[in-house]
């Protein structure tokens, strides 16, 4: 009888190894078989790393055979978003311009995963250069939501979220610049974590917007994401922005009660644009928090209304600068039929970048240009400071903040492709966390009835996520609250 690991957690993997019920190789082979079965349906993986994974699994089995203590992620099959380097493995950023690029080194986060015994099974698809909210911008085709294959998984870490949701790995790494972990986690019904800026090294992460980018985990449970973050977090001398702040074992206090926690509920996140059925699920989630002994406190974050405009100025400006290196000279794709250097630049970037990446580069170049810098970029940075101040003031009176993760459930493929503004508003509740640099988590909070599509008589149930935000470097409190909510919500 073949091993079914599709619903396993990291704890299940450790129990199986400890009891000799399964070897790391058997778990790895079962995972690869699951990927072979499911990936053609949803297109989550761009590159598989079978040989590397089997070698890692063999190393874990040798440790077990020799009676050595197993590291925290021993044998756990984990996927990595294809904007994060793994040495010797193709890293495309879901872009034609890097279609054949082989990473010369591993990201610090990947090195720490493997040192902790994780088995990296492959690289997951995403929106090109992590720019998007639907995973439709990949040069290698869209990823599909496992809950409804006619809908998006969210973006840009949609491949990682869909891989976890479809049981093709126990956890995955993603990157979050404006909601790119939490929004797909909500759409796919999994847990997604935005760590504090600087908590996880960005060394080896292909830069989109350097002051907003975070690496973080997605998993089936809060405990799994806490275990992964415990491993990958911490100061890294290779990243000057990583923080020299002690990293606790985030799983240690998960079972402690949260009675007396003050949870802020910002009125700005429950205004026009929030779908009524999503709102009903979030309000039910707030009732669950109250039942855990939390005190719900009405708060205001007055500069939230400016956050979307602020974010898309800062993010595109930094993207314009970061993506200037893709010019056909240093690495990546080069147009072969150019008569001059400038023509080669133009053709390389025109053929190599997709529509959304071009749109953001042009917008970012514009807001940084002479005569517009002060009017746009400098003003956006001032607004960013106001958004951060709103959170700081709120955390003077509350321990955490609870909001919807997204205003709607997953939308249909192609539904917002022709309307960039509607697409950008998918991240309206998540971008503020990136602007402020604080940690956040999306936890499944029920489902809503999806509307039937063309030719379909019945809509499918679609997941909804509750977002919890806490102070800088207070991930331990965030995980504790999220875990208790998860347990209580499962009982409801």
C-alpha positions in Angstrom: 0.0 0.0 0.0 1.4 3.4 -1.0 2.1 6.1 1.5 -0.4 8.9 1.5 1.3 12.1 2.8 -1.0 14.6 1.2 -2.4 15.8 4.6 0.7 15.3 6.7 2.2 18.0 8.9 5.8 18.4 10.1 4.8 16.7 13.3 3.4 13.8 11.3 6.7 13.5 9.5 8.7 13.5 12.7 6.3 10.9 14.3 6.6 8.6 11.2 10.4 8.8 11.3 10.6 8.4 15.1 8.4 5.3 15.1 10.0 3.8 12.0 6.6 3.8 10.3 8.3 5.4 7.3 11.7 6.5 6.2 12.5 10.0 4.9 13.1 8.4 1.4 9.6 6.8 1.4 8.1 10.1 2.5 10.0 11.9 -0.3 9.0 9.4 -2.9 5.4 9.6 -1.9 5.6 13.4 -2.1 7.1 13.3 -5.6 4.4 10.9 -6.7 1.8 13.2 -5.3 3.4 16.1 -7.3 3.3 14.0 -10.5 -0.4 13.4 -9.9 -1.5 16.9 -8.9 0.9 19.3 -10.6 -0.6 18.8 -14.2 -3.9 20.1 -12.7 -2.7 23.3 -11.1 0.8 24.0 -12.4 2.3 24.8 -9.0 5.9 23.7 -9.7 8.2 25.1 -12.4 11.2 22.9 -11.5 11.4 19.7 -9.5 14.6 18.7 -7.6 14.1 14.9 -7.3 17.8 14.0 -7.1 18.6 16.7 -4.6 15.5 15.8 -2.5 16.4 12.1 -2.4 19.9 12.9 -1.4 18.6 15.0 1.5 16.2 12.3 2.5 19.0 9.7 2.5 21.1 11.9 4.8 18.1 12.1 7.2 17.8 8.3 7.1 21.5 7.9 7.9 21.1 10.1 10.9 18.1 8.1 12.1 19.9 4.8 11.5 22.9 6.0 13.6 20.7 7.0 16.4 21.5 10.7 16.1 19.0 13.3 17.2 16.9 14.4 14.3 16.9 18.1 13.4 13.7 20.1 13.7 12.5 19.7 10.0 14.0 16.2 9.4 12.4 14.7 6.3 9.8 17.4 5.8 9.1 17.9 2.1 9.2 21.7 1.5 8.9 23.7 -1.7 10.6 27.0 -2.5 9.2 29.9 -4.5 11.1 30.4 -7.7 12.5 33.9 -6.7 14.6 32.3 -4.0 18.0 30.7 -5.0 18.9 27.1 -4.5 22.5 26.4 -5.7 22.6 24.5 -8.9 18.8 24.8 -9.5 17.1 26.8 -12.2 15.7 30.1 -10.8 13.4 31.8 -13.4 11.4 34.3 -11.3 8.6 33.0 -13.7 10.1 35.2 -16.4 11.4 34.5 -19.9 14.4 36.7 -19.2 15.7 34.2 -16.6 14.3 31.1 -18.3 17.6 29.2 -18.2 19.3 30.9 -15.2 21.0 28.4 -12.8 21.5 29.8 -9.3 25.3 29.9 -8.3 24.5 29.8 -4.6 21.7 29.1 -2.2 19.7 31.7 -0.3 20.4 31.8 3.5 16.8 30.7 4.1 17.3 27.6 1.9 20.6 26.7 3.5 19.0 26.9 6.9 16.1 24.7 5.8 18.4 22.0 4.5 20.6 22.2 7.6 17.5 21.6 9.6 16.8 18.4 7.7 14.2 19.7 5.3 13.8 18.0 1.9 13.5 20.6 -0.8 11.3 19.0 -3.6 11.2 21.8 -6.1 10.7 25.5 -7.1 7.1 26.9 -7.3 5.6 29.2 -9.8 4.7 32.8 -9.1 3.8 36.1 -10.8 6.8 37.3 -12.8 9.4 38.8 -10.5 6.7 38.5 -7.7 4.7 41.3 -9.4 1.0 40.3 -9.2 -1.9 39.2 -7.1 -3.2 36.2 -9.1 -0.3 34.2 -10.4 -1.6 34.8 -13.9 1.5 36.8 -14.8 3.9 33.8 -15.0 5.6 33.4 -18.3 5.0 29.6 -17.9 1.2 29.7 -17.5 -1.1 30.5 -14.6 -1.4 28.4 -11.4 -4.8 27.2 -10.6 -6.5 27.1 -7.2 -6.9 23.5 -5.9 -10.3 24.4 -4.4 -11.6 25.4 -7.8 -9.4 25.0 -10.9 -11.2 27.8 -12.7 -10.0 30.3 -10.1 -6.7 32.0 -9.2 -4.6 30.9 -6.2 -3.6 34.4 -5.4 -0.2 36.0 -5.9 2.5 36.3 -6.2 3.3 33.2 -4.1 0.4 31.3 -5.6 2.5 28.3 -6.6 3.7 27.8 -3.0 0.2 28.2 -1.6 -1.4 25.9 -4.1 1.3 23.3 -3.6 0.6 23.2 0.2 -3.2 23.2 -0.4 -3.0 20.4 -2.9 -0.8 18.2 -0.5 2.3 18.4 -2.7 4.5 19.5 0.3 4.0 20.0 4.0 5.2 23.6 3.8 6.7 26.1 1.4 8.7 29.3 1.3 7.2 32.4 -0.4 8.0 36.1 -0.6 5.7 38.9 0.5 6.1 42.5 -0.7 2.5 43.6 -0.4 0.6 40.5 0.6 2.2 37.9 -1.7 2.2 35.2 1.1 -0.9 36.1 3.0 -3.3 36.8 0.1 -2.7 33.4 -1.6 -2.7 31.7 1.8 -6.2 33.1 2.2 -7.4 32.2 -1.3 -6.0 28.6 -0.9 -7.1 27.9 2.6 -3.6 27.6 4.2 -1.6 29.5 6.7 0.8 32.2 5.5 3.3 34.3 7.5 4.8 37.7 6.9 7.7 38.0 9.4 9.0 41.4 10.7 11.1 43.1 8.1 14.7 42.0 8.9 13.6 38.9 10.8 14.6 36.6 7.8 17.6 37.2 5.7 16.9 38.3 2.1 20.2 37.0 0.9 19.4 34.9 -2.2 16.0 36.4 -2.7 15.7 38.1 -6.2 14.8 41.7 -5.3 11.5 43.2 -6.3 11.2 46.1 -3.8 14.0 45.9 -1.3 12.5 47.9 1.5 9.3 45.8 1.3 10.4 42.3 0.5 10.1 39.5 3.1 10.7 35.8 2.9 8.2 33.7 4.9 6.6 30.3 5.3 3.3 28.8 4.2 2.0 25.7 5.8 -1.0 23.6 6.6 -1.1 24.6 10.2 0.1 27.5 12.4 2.5 25.2 14.2 4.2 24.2 11.0 4.8 27.8 9.9 6.1 28.6 13.4 8.5 25.6 13.1 9.8 26.8 9.7 10.2 30.4 10.8 12.1 29.3 13.9 14.6 27.7 11.5 15.0 30.4 8.9 14.9 33.5 11.1 17.9 35.3 12.6 20.8 37.6 11.8 22.7 37.0 8.7 26.0 38.8 8.0 25.3 38.4 4.2 22.2 40.7 4.6 22.9 44.1 6.1 19.1 44.6 6.7 18.7 41.4 8.8 18.2 42.2 12.4 20.4 41.1 15.3 17.4 40.2 17.4 17.2 36.8 19.3 14.9 34.2 17.7 12.8 32.2 20.2 11.3 28.8 19.5 8.0 29.9 18.2 6.4 26.6 18.9 7.2 26.6 22.6 4.2 28.7 23.9 1.6 27.9 21.3 -0.6 26.0 23.7 -0.6 28.9 26.3 -4.0 30.6 26.6 -4.7 34.0 25.2 -7.2 35.2 27.8 -6.9 38.9 28.3 -5.3 39.7 25.0 -6.5 43.0 23.6 -7.2 42.6 19.9 -7.8 45.7 17.8 -10.4 45.8 15.1 -9.8 48.7 12.7 -12.9 50.2 11.2 -11.1 51.1 8.0 -10.8 47.4 7.1 -14.6 46.8 7.3 -15.6 49.6 4.9 -16.9 49.6 1.4 -15.3 46.9 -0.8 -15.4 44.1 1.7 -17.7 41.3 0.3 -20.7 40.7 2.6 -20.1 36.9 2.8 -16.4 37.4 3.6 -17.3 40.0 6.3 -19.7 37.5 7.9 -16.9 34.9 8.1 -14.5 37.4 9.6 -17.1 38.6 12.2 -17.6 35.0 13.1 -13.8 34.7 13.5 -13.9 37.7 15.8 -16.5 36.0 17.9 -14.2 33.0 18.2 -11.4 35.3 19.5 -13.8 36.7 22.0 -14.7 33.2 23.1 -11.0 32.6 23.7 -11.0 35.3 26.3 -9.7 38.1 24.0 -11.0 41.7 24.5 -12.0 43.2 21.1 -11.2 46.9 20.9 -12.4 49.3 18.2 -9.4 51.2 16.8 -8.7 53.4 13.8 -5.8 53.4 11.4 -6.6 56.7 9.7 -3.9 56.7 6.9 -5.0 53.3 5.6 -6.9 54.9 2.7 -3.6 56.2 1.3 -1.7 53.0 1.6 -2.5 51.5 -1.8 -1.3 54.5 -3.7 1.7 54.9 -1.4 2.7 51.2 -1.9 2.5 51.3 -5.7 4.7 54.3 -5.9 7.4 52.9 -3.5 7.3 49.4 -4.8 7.4 50.3 -8.5 10.2 52.8 -7.9 12.4 50.2 -6.2 11.4 47.6 -8.9 12.5 50.0 -11.6 15.9 50.3 -10.0 16.3 46.6 -9.1 15.3 45.3 -12.6 17.7 47.6 -14.4 20.3 44.8 -14.2 18.4 42.6 -16.6 19.8 44.1 -19.7 21.1 41.2 -21.7 24.7 41.9 -20.8 25.3 40.5 -17.3 23.1 37.4 -17.2 19.8 36.2 -18.4 18.3 36.2 -21.9 19.8 38.4 -24.6 18.2 39.4 -27.9 20.4 38.0 -30.7 19.3 40.2 -33.6 20.3 43.7 -32.6 22.4 46.1 -34.6 23.5 48.2 -31.7 23.9 48.1 -27.9 20.9 50.3 -27.2 18.8 48.2 -29.6 19.9 45.1 -27.8 18.9 46.6 -24.5 15.4 47.5 -25.8 14.8 44.2 -27.6 16.1 42.1 -24.6 13.8 43.8 -22.1 10.8 44.0 -24.5 11.0 40.2 -25.3 12.1 39.1 -21.8 9.6 41.0 -19.6 5.9 40.5 -19.4 3.2 43.1 -19.5 2.8 43.6 -15.7 6.6 43.9 -15.1 6.9 46.5 -17.9 4.0 48.4 -16.4 5.6 48.6 -13.0 9.0 49.5 -14.4 7.6 52.3 -16.4 5.6 53.6 -13.5 8.6 53.4 -11.2 10.8 55.1 -13.6 8.3 57.9 -14.0 7.9 58.6 -10.2 11.7 58.7 -9.8 12.3 61.0 -12.8 13.4 64.6 -12.6 10.6 66.9 -11.6 8.4 64.1 -10.2 10.6 62.6 -7.4 9.4 65.1 -4.8 5.8 65.0 -5.9 5.5 61.2 -5.8 8.3 59.2 -4.3 9.3 61.5 -1.5 5.6 62.2 -0.6 4.9 58.4 -0.6 7.7 57.9 1.9 6.2 60.5 4.2 2.8 58.7 3.9 4.6 55.4 4.7 5.9 56.9 7.9 2.3 57.9 8.8 1.0 54.4 8.2 3.8 53.0 10.5 2.9 55.6 13.1 -0.8 54.5 13.0 0.3 51.0 13.9 2.7 52.1 16.6 -0.1 54.1 18.3 -2.5 51.2 18.0 -0.1 48.9 19.6 0.2 51.2 22.6 -3.3 50.0 23.5 -3.7 46.5 21.9 -1.7 43.4 21.7 -2.7 42.4 18.2 -4.9 43.6 15.3 -7.4 41.4 13.5 -8.6 42.2 9.9 -9.8 40.4 6.8 -6.9 39.1 4.7 -8.6 39.9 1.4 -11.8 41.7 0.5 -13.1 38.8 -1.6 -12.5 35.1 -2.0 -10.5 33.8 -5.0 -11.7 35.3 -8.3 -11.9 33.5 -11.6 -8.9 33.3 -14.0 -9.0 36.3 -16.3 -11.6 38.1 -14.3 -9.4 41.1 -13.3 -6.6 40.7 -15.9 -7.7 43.7 -18.0 -8.2 45.9 -14.9 -4.9 46.5 -13.1 -6.5 48.7 -10.4 -9.1 46.1 -9.5 -6.2 43.6 -9.3 -4.2 45.9 -7.1 -7.1 46.3 -4.7 -6.9 42.6 -3.9 -4.0 43.5 -1.6 -5.7 46.4 0.1 -5.6 44.8 3.6 -2.1 43.4 3.4 0.1 46.1 2.0 -0.1 48.2 5.2 1.9 45.4 7.1 4.7 45.7 4.5 4.8 49.5 4.7 5.1 49.3 8.5 7.4 46.4 8.5 5.4 44.5 11.1 4.6 40.8 11.3 1.3 39.3 10.1 -0.3 35.9 9.5 -3.3 34.7 7.5 -5.2 31.9 9.1 -8.2 30.0 7.5 -11.4 31.4 8.8 -14.2 29.5 7.1 -15.5 29.3 3.5 -18.0 31.1 1.4 -20.1 29.9 -1.6 -18.5 30.8 -4.9 -20.6 31.9 -7.7 -21.0 29.3 -10.5 -19.1 30.0 -13.7 -20.1 29.6 -17.3 -21.4 26.1 -17.9 -21.4 25.3 -14.2 -24.6 24.9 -12.2 -22.9 25.0 -8.8 -20.3 27.2 -7.3 -17.7 25.6 -5.0 -16.8 26.6 -1.4 -13.9 29.0 -1.3 -11.6 29.7 1.7 -11.5 33.0 3.6 -8.5 34.1 5.7 -8.3 36.1 9.0 -5.2 38.3 9.3 -3.5 38.9 12.6 -0.9 41.6 13.0 1.4 42.3 15.9 4.3 44.6 17.0 7.7 44.4 15.4 9.5 41.1 16.3 6.5 39.9 18.3 5.9 36.8 16.1 5.7 34.7 19.2 2.5 36.4 20.4 1.1 36.3 16.8 1.7 32.6 16.5 0.2 31.9 19.9 -3.0 33.9 19.1 -3.2 32.3 15.6 -2.8 28.8 16.9 -5.4 29.2 19.6 -7.8 30.7 17.0 -7.0 27.8 14.6 -7.9 25.2 17.3 -11.0 26.9 18.4 -12.2 27.5 14.8 -11.7 23.9 13.9 -14.1 22.9 16.8 -16.8 25.4 15.7 
